[in-house]
Amino acid sequence: MRNTEGPLSGRRREAARNDVEILDAAREVFLADPNAPVAAVATRAGVGISALYRRYASKEDLVRELSRDGLVRYSGELERALADDGDPWTVYADCLTRILDGGSQALAQRLAGTFTPTADLTELAKRAGALASAVHDRAQRDQALRADVSSGDIVLLLETLSSMTLPGDDGGRALRHRYLALLLEALRAPGAGPLPGPAADPAELAARWSRN
């Protein structure tokens, strides 16, 4: 009998490698432009369009999986912060830095409304929101984060920073870190003065997940 384990394992390894490359490429492409075509993802990933469609039958399937992956990554960073008993400000600032570098939270929000979420995605989004609120509330309770900033404000500020991309080896990472450092100076308690206007409305943020 012919042994088929080797070839099958090889195909599975190639499929798994392609899947990682496709998701990594899609993260970069859709973070820059959520309306980009699937062909741009295939080109960035270095795979044929047929290989991409074998894994994801449509763009909606791809962005749904990418959003799920982003929410899982985002929640993981928030859990890591909640488990850290170090200096409250350092824990909070490091958490925001990791989230910014990963692009997970911003990508999930940028894709919101471009596809129909499944029940499990909705639950993941709710869990991520609860974790983000817990991290935010703890930083304010420890008097590390200024009291007049909402968790919704942080979501939008991180999205703004994540949208900054430049040509070059680091794609703007150094500048994003620079402006995050400036932002953190403004966020650290007690703050230089009161902020104008109302905080970001959580209901308005949640409404972005409705299909446009």
C-alpha positions in Angstrom: 0.0 0.0 0.0 1.3 3.5 -0.9 2.0 5.7 2.1 0.1 9.0 1.6 0.9 10.6 4.9 3.8 12.6 3.6 2.1 14.3 0.7 -1.0 15.0 2.6 1.0 16.4 5.5 2.9 18.6 3.1 -0.4 19.9 1.5 -1.8 20.6 5.0 1.4 22.4 6.0 1.3 24.5 2.8 -2.4 25.3 3.3 -1.7 26.4 6.9 1.2 28.5 5.8 -0.9 30.1 3.0 -3.7 30.8 5.6 -1.3 32.7 7.9 0.1 34.7 4.9 -3.3 35.5 3.6 -4.5 36.8 7.0 -1.3 38.8 7.6 -1.6 40.3 4.1 -5.4 41.0 4.6 -4.6 42.7 7.9 -2.2 45.1 6.1 -4.4 45.7 3.1 -7.7 46.3 4.8 -6.2 48.4 7.6 -5.1 50.8 4.9 -8.3 50.4 2.8 -11.3 48.3 4.0 -12.7 48.6 0.5 -9.7 47.1 -1.2 -10.4 44.1 -3.5 -9.5 40.5 -2.6 -7.0 40.5 -5.5 -4.9 43.0 -3.5 -4.7 40.6 -0.6 -3.6 37.7 -2.9 -0.9 39.9 -4.4 0.4 41.0 -1.0 0.3 37.4 0.3 2.1 36.1 -2.8 -0.5 33.5 -3.4 -2.8 32.9 -6.4 -6.3 34.2 -6.3 -7.6 30.6 -6.6 -5.6 29.6 -3.5 -7.3 32.4 -1.6 -10.8 31.5 -2.8 -10.2 27.9 -1.8 -9.8 29.0 1.7 -12.3 31.9 1.7 -15.2 31.7 -0.7 -15.8 35.4 -0.6 -14.4 38.7 0.6 -17.1 38.7 3.3 -15.8 35.3 4.6 -12.3 36.6 4.7 -13.1 39.9 6.5 -15.3 38.0 8.9 -12.4 35.6 9.8 -10.0 38.6 10.0 -12.3 40.4 12.3 -12.6 37.3 14.5 -8.8 37.0 14.6 -8.4 40.7 15.5 -10.9 40.5 18.3 -9.1 37.4 19.8 -5.8 39.2 19.6 -7.2 42.4 21.1 -8.8 40.5 24.0 -5.5 38.6 24.6 -3.7 41.9 25.1 -6.4 43.2 27.4 -6.3 40.0 29.5 -2.5 40.3 29.7 -2.8 43.8 31.1 -5.4 42.7 33.7 -3.2 39.9 34.9 -0.2 42.3 35.3 0.2 43.6 38.9 3.0 46.0 38.0 3.0 49.8 38.0 -0.5 50.9 36.9 0.6 53.5 34.4 3.3 51.3 32.9 0.8 48.4 32.5 -1.7 50.6 30.9 0.7 52.4 28.5 2.4 49.1 27.5 -1.1 47.6 26.8 -1.9 50.5 24.4 1.4 50.1 22.7 0.9 46.4 22.1 -2.6 47.0 20.8 -1.4 49.8 18.5 1.5 47.6 17.1 -0.9 44.7 16.5 -3.5 46.8 14.7 -6.1 44.3 15.9 -8.5 46.6 17.6 -8.4 49.3 14.9 -8.8 46.7 12.1 -11.8 45.1 13.8 -13.4 48.5 14.1 -12.6 49.5 10.5 -14.2 46.3 9.2 -17.3 46.8 11.3 -20.3 47.3 9.1 -18.7 45.8 6.0 -20.1 42.3 6.7 -22.8 40.5 8.5 -21.4 39.4 11.9 -22.2 35.9 13.2 -23.4 35.2 16.8 -19.9 34.1 17.9 -18.4 37.3 16.5 -21.0 39.4 18.4 -20.1 37.6 21.6 -16.4 38.1 20.9 -17.0 41.8 20.4 -19.0 42.1 23.6 -16.3 40.3 25.6 -13.5 42.5 24.1 -15.6 45.6 25.0 -16.0 44.3 28.6 -12.2 43.6 28.9 -11.4 47.1 27.5 -13.7 48.7 30.0 -12.1 46.7 32.8 -8.6 47.8 31.8 -9.8 51.4 31.5 -11.6 51.4 34.8 -8.7 49.9 36.7 -6.3 52.5 35.3 -8.7 55.2 36.5 -9.3 53.5 39.8 -5.5 53.4 40.4 -5.4 57.2 39.5 -3.1 56.5 36.6 -5.5 57.5 33.8 -7.3 60.9 33.9 -10.9 60.6 35.1 -12.6 62.5 32.2 -11.6 60.1 29.4 -13.9 57.2 28.4 -13.0 53.8 27.1 -14.7 54.9 23.8 -12.4 57.8 23.6 -9.4 55.4 23.7 -10.9 53.2 21.0 -11.2 56.1 18.6 -7.8 57.5 19.5 -6.1 54.2 18.8 -8.0 53.9 15.5 -6.7 57.4 14.5 -3.1 56.4 15.3 -3.4 53.0 13.5 -4.5 54.7 10.3 -1.2 56.5 10.0 0.9 54.6 7.4 3.9 55.8 5.5 6.1 54.2 2.8 9.3 52.7 4.2 10.6 49.7 6.1 8.5 50.2 9.2 5.4 51.5 7.5 5.1 54.4 9.9 5.6 52.4 13.1 8.2 54.8 14.5 5.9 57.8 14.0 2.9 55.9 15.5 5.0 55.3 18.6 6.0 59.0 18.7 2.4 60.2 18.6 1.3 57.5 21.0 3.9 58.9 23.5 2.4 62.4 23.0 -1.1 61.0 23.5 -0.1 59.2 26.6 1.2 62.4 28.1 -2.2 63.9 27.6 -4.0 60.8 29.1 -2.0 60.5 32.2 -3.7 61.6 35.4 -4.6 64.2 36.5 -4.5 66.0 33.1 -3.7 69.6 32.3 -7.3 70.8 32.1 -10.9 69.7 31.5 -11.8 68.3 28.1 -14.4 70.0 25.9 -17.5 68.2 24.7 -19.0 64.8 25.6 -17.0 61.6 25.6 -17.5 59.0 22.8 -20.9 57.4 23.0 -20.6 53.6 23.4 -23.9 53.1 21.6 -22.6 55.0 18.6 -19.5 52.8 18.5 -21.6 49.6 18.7 -23.8 50.8 15.9 -20.9 50.6 13.5 -21.2 46.9 13.6 -24.6 47.1 11.8 -24.3 46.2 8.1 -24.2 49.3 6.0 
